[in-house]
Amino acid sequence: MLAVITVVQTGTSGSSGGTAAGQDPTSRARLDVARRQPGDPLALGRPDAPVVVAEWGDFQCPFCRLYTTTTQPALLREYVESGRVRIEWHDFAYLGPESVLAARAARAAARQNRFWDFHAALYRDQPPENRGEVTTASLTAQAAQLGLDVPRFQRDLADPAIAQAVTADQNLGSSLGVGGVPSFVIGNQLIFGAQPLATFQRAIDAALASRR
């Protein structure tokens, strides 16, 4: 596994600040996070890519949306398409019940191999948080707009196994020191907030260099 030099752990606004992480139990636990399996719809990139960027996010979070719409596309072009990085999504649906419902809906879409389409749609059309606008009806309408099998989507949305997977992801994130979103684990380090692209480039490049 890889260590990244930069750690950013600041307020939920995504403002920056950095300190080096020591080899404490939480830091060590990040090294032991299993990669998602080949073919997992919640991952992008080669399963054997040398570096994994694991994101913990909430579909109601405006700073998660900022990262997704501005930084992630650049990382996909620069690192994922070349096979050097794999991006893996993890739920940290902590802003309220609407966050949990959206997370479950995205995983229901994943069962039809449409997770990233649904992910993009949720952020593109993101309403203000906890205003009652994320509902089973609105998410079902989104599934229909994307051309999903709606009855199957509805069944999967109600599947307790999906709800359990959302909870498990959040519990895993908490065990690794995730306390807010977006948070990113690369090697044993944690980057917090919608940081500038250069922050991710430095972290990933350092991780890649350590593999040479």
Secondary structure, 3 states (H helix, E strand, C coil): CCECCCCECCCCCCCCCECCCCCCHHHHHHHCCCCCCCCCCCEECCCCCCEEEEEEECCCCHHHHHHHHHHHHHHHHHHHCCCCEEEEEEECCCCCHHHHHHHHHHHHHHCCCCHHHHHHHHHHCCCCCCCCCCCHHHHHHHHHHCCCCHHHHHHHHCCHHHHHHHHHHHHHHHHCCCCCCCEEEEECEEEECCCCHHHHHHHHHHHHHCCC
